[in-house]
């Protein structure tokens, strides 16, 4: 692993009635905007799905960032027409977490521990 990589964890609620649609969107061999993630220095992107005791379904993501300016890269990524189109498909499946730190759809999680 490159030493300059930063790790990020995020969470968002997934609408129960949209679970299969969301899985189908990501199951395609050419799903979404994978090439754009690499272009903007995002690596090892993983999304997990879990139903918590509150009965709701949540997506938990983890990725690594290897660039020099995360905010700038995320701004450029958010302006990519292909990414905007992707979000128009995925955003309706999600319920943003309230009281999040940024204006993002997904709330950032605090890293408590990591073992290389």
Residue pairs with C-beta under 8 A, 6 or more apart in sequence:
1 64
1 116
2 66
4 66
5 43
5 64
5 65
5 66
6 64
6 65
6 66
6 70
7 62
7 63
7 64
7 65
7 111
7 114
8 61
8 62
8 63
8 64
8 65
8 108
9 60
9 61
9 62
9 108
9 109
9 110
9 111
10 60
10 61
10 104
10 106
10 107
10 108
10 109
11 58
11 59
11 60
11 61
11 97
11 106
11 107
11 109
12 58
12 59
12 94
12 95
12 96
12 97
12 105
12 106
12 107
13 56
13 57
13 58
13 59
13 94
13 95
13 96
13 97
14 22
14 49
14 57
14 58
14 59
14 93
14 94
14 95
15 57
15 92
15 93
15 94
15 95
16 56
16 57
18 92
18 93
18 94
19 49
19 57
21 93
22 59
22 90
22 93
23 49
25 31
25 32
25 89
25 90
25 93
26 32
26 47
32 86
32 90
33 80
33 82
33 83
33 86
36 77
36 80
36 82
36 83
37 43
37 45
37 63
37 77
39 77
40 67
40 73
40 74
40 76
40 77
41 65
41 66
41 67
41 73
42 63
42 64
42 65
42 73
43 63
43 64
43 65
43 66
44 62
44 63
44 64
45 61
45 62
45 63
46 61
46 62
46 63
47 59
47 60
47 61
48 59
48 60
48 61
48 62
49 57
49 58
49 59
49 60
50 57
50 58
50 60
51 57
51 58
52 58
59 94
59 106
60 109
61 106
65 73
67 73
77 83
78 84
87 105
91 105
94 105
94 106
96 104
96 105
96 106
96 107
97 106
97 107
99 107
100 106
100 107
100 108
101 107
101 108
102 108
